[in-house]
Structures are given as C-alpha cells and as structure tokens.
Amino acid sequence: MGYEAIKLELIEWLTKLDDSETIEYLKIVKDSKSNDNDWWDDLSDLQKRGIERGLNDIKNGRTISHEEVKSRYGL
C-alpha cells in the first residue's frame, strides 16, 4: 500500500474517530513533528517520574534480563 493510500485510510479513520484520548495523543504527535519541541516537554509529571524511576533502576542495577523473564514465566 502506497503512502497516499495509507494517508487516505488514516483520514477516513480519523473522521470517524470518537475517542478524545486518541485524538489528543495524535495532536501531540502532530505538534511534536511540526515544532522544535522536545517530546519530554509534552509528558505529564507522572510520566516523567515513571521514566526517571526506570532510569534510576537501570543505573542502580535493578533490572531483569529478557531471558530471565521468559524463563520465569515459561515463555
């Protein structure tokens, strides 16, 4: 499927979209591509704290490998 067909499909989908959360998210994506804004600035404080906790966990070695998770859960 070419880009023009994909864009038309997305336009049709968007005109029927009735989910305000998805519409707000798409607006953020659109604005982040058209401005020189850093995506970090668009995150909520809760999202930023979650990312910072995750980075702190990595820094302090509080991680589990993908292989260990697969093994632990029989995947």
N, C-alpha and C positions, 0 to 999 in steps of 0.2 A: 504494500500500500504506500503510495507516494505521500509526501508531506502535505500537498494540497488536499488530498482526500482525508488525511488524518485531521487537518485543521477544520474541514467542513464537518467531520464527525464530532469533533470537540465542540464546535459552535452549536450544533444541533443538541448535543447533550447538555450544554450549559444553559441553553434557553429553556430547557425543561427542568433544570435543577432547582430543587426547593429546599435544600439543606443549607441553612445560613452558615454553619460552621465550615463547610466545604467552600462556600463562596468566599468567606473571609480569608480562609487559607490561600485560595487561589489568588486573591487580591494581594496578599503579602508576597506570594511568589512573583506575581507580575511586577509589583513595585520594586522588589529586590533586584530584578533583572534590568529595570529601566533606570534605576538610580545608582549612585555610588555608595549606597548604604551598606553597612556591614550587617549581615544576616543576624549577628549576635544582638544587635540593637532591636530587632523585631521580636525577640524572645521575651516571654514573661519572666518575672523574677523567679517563679517556681521552676521554670525550665532551666534557667541559668544555674540555680542552686543544684539542681539534679545533675547537670553536666559537670559542675565543679566538684560535686561529691564523687562522681565517677572518675574524673581525672585524678583526684586525690587518692582514691582507691588504687588506681594503676600505679601512681607514684610510690605508694606505700606497700606494694606487692600484694594487695588484697584482690587477687584475681583468680579465676579458674579457667584452665585451658578449654578450648572447644572439645578436644579429645576426652578430657576428664568428664565434661558434662554429658557427652554422648555415652560414655561408659557408665556413668552413674545412673542415667535414665534409660539404658538399654537401647540406645539409638544406633 
